[in-house]
């Protein structure tokens, strides 16, 4: 006698357990629920499919088939019996496909010849295009030479964009010098206010603290040799020649350079730059030239203001810590600084202004078309500006030393 097993519970019919109610077909009455029976005869395992199989009852599971194969001896062949199968849809296709995968994994041949012709065609169609094996695999990491090549190509593209930007700015600036550039004077005045007067607060704080730090560090060392009066020379020369212009440039990089990049990046996202080009206006003349001119005009003034506050910060340390007379400290500072150092610092500040404005505008034009890209452009503008300022400071130090200034 063949051995019959079912996935039903004892409360159901002797042959099968009713599953979730399935959909009916046509105008017939409620169809029988889907069920699966397992019959063993010799070394053959027969899977009997009963009732109606519909997706409305949920996707079928092959867990019972897994348990049947695990509990008994492994059959040599598996067949399907569909004599009592009712209406079916993709639910039956899914079950038979999963059963086939399970049997292939265990190395058991499966006979699907007794399945309905329509079901066989659907299975053949599903298996005609197998899943690509490399779809879910992680792409292999590129080699060292490939990465170096990609980095070189990226830097080359960035350099080309920067040179193109500089060329277009040079043409626009030449048009401004000839009085042919089209921009609004009111915009220039507003940018001058934002770059100049609105930045006095942060420049005042940072410059005064830098003067205090320089004076304190110098006083600690000079007191050991009784030369504390030279703290005035140290602070004055340091602020006028290097630190005034340098600190002002770093402040403006984080404040104004980032603002330029964010403004132009936002205008690119909202397609205002495209609108200017549509109206026949050059974005370089209308947007970049006023910003560069405004920052170049304000940087020397901010630098001179920073020099003065740095010296006053050193004077505060000299008066309180070293007990030096205030007017004597200021007189020593005045004699320590010459016009060459003063104008050299102002020239550096103007150059830093050009670099900061160009870096901010360049990153703004390179911004992507999303809100996060605008933030990235602002961050990149700050980093680029500071790097350019530091490099330019080093170049100026070498040039001034060669010229004996």
Secondary structure as UniProt FT lines:
FT   STRAND          3..6
FT   TURN            10..11
FT   TURN            26..27
FT   STRAND          35..41
FT   TURN            42..43
FT   STRAND          44..53
FT   HELIX           55..57
FT   HELIX           63..71
FT   STRAND          77..81
FT   TURN            83..84
FT   STRAND          85..88
FT   HELIX           90..106
FT   STRAND          109..111
FT   TURN            113..114
FT   HELIX           117..128
FT   TURN            133..134
FT   HELIX           144..177
FT   TURN            178..179
FT   HELIX           185..195
FT   HELIX           197..199
FT   HELIX           200..222
FT   HELIX           223..225
FT   HELIX           228..230
FT   HELIX           231..238
FT   HELIX           239..243
FT   HELIX           244..252
FT   HELIX           253..257
FT   HELIX           258..269
FT   TURN            270..271
FT   HELIX           272..278
FT   TURN            279..280
FT   HELIX           284..288
FT   HELIX           289..320
FT   HELIX           326..336
FT   HELIX           339..365
FT   HELIX           371..403
//
